[in-house]
Amino acid sequence: MVSKSYTNLLDMSGEDVFDFQQPFRSLPRFVTSPSITSNPDWDTSNADDSVGPASCCVRKIIVSNFLPLNCTKDEATGQWSFSMDDNQLLVQLKDGFPMESEVVYVGSLNAEVDPGEQDQLSHKLFREYKCIPTFLPADLQQQFYHGFCKQQLWPLFHYMLPICLDKGELFDRSLFQAYVRANKIFGDKVMEAINSDDDCVWVHDYHLMLLPTFLRKKLHRIKIGFFLHSPFPSSEIYRTLPVRDEILKSLLNADLIGFQTFDYARHFLSCCSRLLGLNYESKRGHIGIEYFGRTVSLKILAVGVHVGRLESVLRLPATISKVQEIEQRYKGKMVMLGVDDMDIFKGISLKLLGLEFLLERTPKLRGKVVLVQIINPARSTGKDVEEAINEAISVAERINIKYGSAEYKPVILIDYPIPSYEKIAYYAASDCCIVNAVRDGMNLIPYEYTVCRQGNEEIDKLRGVDKSSHHTSTLIVSEFVGCSPSLSGAFRVNPWSIEDVADALYKAMDLTQSERKLRHDKHYRYVKTHDVAYWARSFSQDLDRACKDHYSRRCWTTGFGLNFRVIALSPGFRRLSLEHFASSYKKTNRRLIFMDYDGTLVPQSSVNKVPSAEVNSILTSLCNDPKNCVFIVSGRDRTTLSEWFASCDKLGIAAEHGYFIRWNKEGEWETSSSAQDCEWKNIAEPIMEVYKETTDGSSIETKESGLVWHYQDADHDFGSCQAKELVSHLERVLANEPVVVKRGHQIVEVKPQGVSKGIVVDTVIRTLINNENAPDFLMCIGNDRSDEDMFESINEAVSRSVFPTAPDVFACSVGQKASKAKYYVDACSEVIRLLKGVTAITPRREVISQSQVTFRDILEVVS
């Protein structure tokens, strides 16, 4: 039985079909120990048996649900025939790659192949078409594609939630298991295609969102790009998916994730932020998500069309003849064109209702306008699709009966397959094109229409116009289609508003010739320059940029199943082991220890922030050792810290980030030399109060030295937005005050200038050196941005050689993240374990001498 968490799903596939037959060049395959990646010498003696020959050129491995192939089988002879489908995007994108690139396709055949024929066809397809087929069993294909993809993901990504329990729309775990197994099979086939560690894998669309995890698990540094051709829903919709985290985490195992529009990317970022707590930022125009030391880049660029391909079809005699026929048939009428797949999201019926409303309220247009609606075959089956087909036919018949005649039909419904040249001819002959989808990922119909309306010399000659005459086109595009933002000259409509659609149809008919020309020229320039080659080249270049640091970082792997991830850290950043830490601690005599409190000694998520008896006991033991000088450096106020650590007489405390410092319980509180009057609080506090009132869940903490606005309990996105605005507001009004405004982890803080944890470290070190008590052991541990100031001060002190003798330095971050520290530990529990371990070395009233303490003794104390 599969566990509900799906942590064991990587091994769910019953068959392991991967075979290391082909040669590899210096390809990192496995981790022999943390941070050390092996580079085995692969045996190349069996090169003749490999799927593909060893090659020096870089392979671009294009992975999609189906291969871009046309395939037929002669039932009489049993022979298969194949041909590349040049109309498919996956074939056309090759024009964007360098000439020396070798493009290999991985995907399923759109036909069922007998198991006995699969090996023979695999060799034939790779040899002749550079295609590697993934043969999914029929039942798995049904559950994977028609089940999870089409019944679960596709509706959800188009904002359709399961409402009725009796329609079989609820989440089915068995279908997700099939999705996992299918993605694993795809991953094994991709592994057969990879020829070197310079190859790139480009995964396409929602069918294969788990594939990055399967590939990353086997090759930690492989270049993986993923492009989502469908919409990505808002977080309110996406979070209803029971396996939402697994899919997000798998996508984040890619190096580059592409989206058609900023809206889709924004929704993805919001999901990562709200569900996984990840941060993102834009650097030099590139959006990146920090994910366990790796930066996952986002690409926002709409797919283009192959202009040359369209122009070549447009020049065919059959196309030109068909254009002439269409224009003659509808001479004197305004031809509106719709080209849509038959599915419930294309808004075909809404489009027809808009035309009906237009003819009803504008009688003079009857007999003068024709809507030609071409319906492509449905890609999936089901009751909803049948209902959509019947509804479209019913509305079309009603309009034709009501407003048509024997010689005139307002709606021409073409619901049967037509050749591509005929479709191109309709593009060229139509005055206006309308795309009225209620939700669509991209939709390239407007781009294709614009290119075809540019025409050519032969078509211009048949029309009796000069080749230098101006070409025109008019577009009506739904607001919810991915191509809408790039077509600024189109009439944008709300497809759910019949009046809005009717108004757009009327405006399109009422445009002057010069307006049509201006709109056409603007669109044509964009489509011509942002074609499919530009899209592929731009994505490939961004993938190379996103992967440029692959070999400058050390890699660790963690997590099981779909929670697997690679942790990438700088070469000098490593885990702090107890053995190493304790060994240095034992042999030194003057130790200086700095510790943050929240997030270091007590978890950030803990409701009860009071230190436990164990923490107080450990701190007391450390402070009682005469060789130690221990400081808690916190942003909390001095009263709270004094109460919490009252039992630790010799503990030094730096409160409010160092505004107040006390060396021990008997010592006096020293105030920072930067202490000024706090008149500025009268300015800042009323502003913070406004933001507290308008941001539900936020609060204000008043300190002696400053003010802090907390928003950890507010809505994540709204709190972040308000924090950004508050920082800007406070910086403006406090520009002439001796304070700084800083944004931390879910806080905005205003404090005096010259107060930081880094200055505390400088002050303590300088005091000890001046008293001829320079430390030979220096430990500093913390978890957030303010603690980075301490790490930076220590690094600078060491680099300036301020110590008489270089001390053993342990600057340690809690959590694996970009840091100025040299070491890290995973969590607060590990901090406690380290400190508890070294207390075994602390003298305990001469019961045991320090020289007698062994590492085994330390482990016994820890356990």
Buried (B, 14 or more C-beta within 10 A) or exposed (E): EBEEBBBEBBEBBEEEEBEEBBBBBEBBBEBEEEBEBEEEEBEEEEEEEBBBEBBEBBBBBBBBBBBBBBBEBEEEEEEBEBEBBBBBBBBBBBBBBEEEBBBBBBBBBEEEBEEEBEEEBBEBBBEEBBBBBBBBBEEBBEBBBBBBBBBBBBBBBBBBEBEEEEEEBEBBEEBBBBBBBBBBBBBBBBBBBBBBBBBBBBBBBBBBBBBBBBBBBBBBBBBBBBBBBBBBBBBEBBBEBBBBBBBBBBBBBBBBBBBBBEBBBBBBBBBBBBBBEBBBEEEEEBBBBBBBBBBBBBBBBBBBBBBBBBBEBBEBEEBBEBBBEBBEEBEEBBBBBBBBBBBBBBBBBBBBBBBBBBBEEBEEBBBBBBBBBBBBEBEBEBEBBEEBBEBBBEBBBBBBEEBBEEEBBBBBBBBEEEEBBBBBBBBBBBBBBBBBBBBBBBBBBBBBBBBBBBBBEBBBEBBEEEEEEEBBBBBBBBBBBBBBBBBEBBBBBBBBEBEBBBBBBBEBBEBEEEBBBBBBBBBBEBBBEBBBBBBBBBBBEBBBEBBEEBEEBBBBBEBEBBBBBBBBBBEEBBBBEBEBBBBBBBEBEBBBBBBBBBBBBBBBEEEEBEBEEEBBBBBBBBBBBEBBBBBBBBBBBBEBBBEBBEEBEBBBBBBBBBBBBBBBBEEEEBEBEBBBEBEBBEBBBEBBEEBBEEBEEBBBBEBBBBBBBBBBEBBBEBBBBBBEEBBEBBEEEBEEBEBBBBBBEBBBBBBBEBBBBBBBBBBBBEEBBEEEEBBBBBBBBBBBEBBBBBBBBBBEBBEEEEBEEEBBBBBBBBBBBEBBBBBBBEBBEBBBBBBBBBBBBBBEEEEEEEEEBEBEBBBEBBE
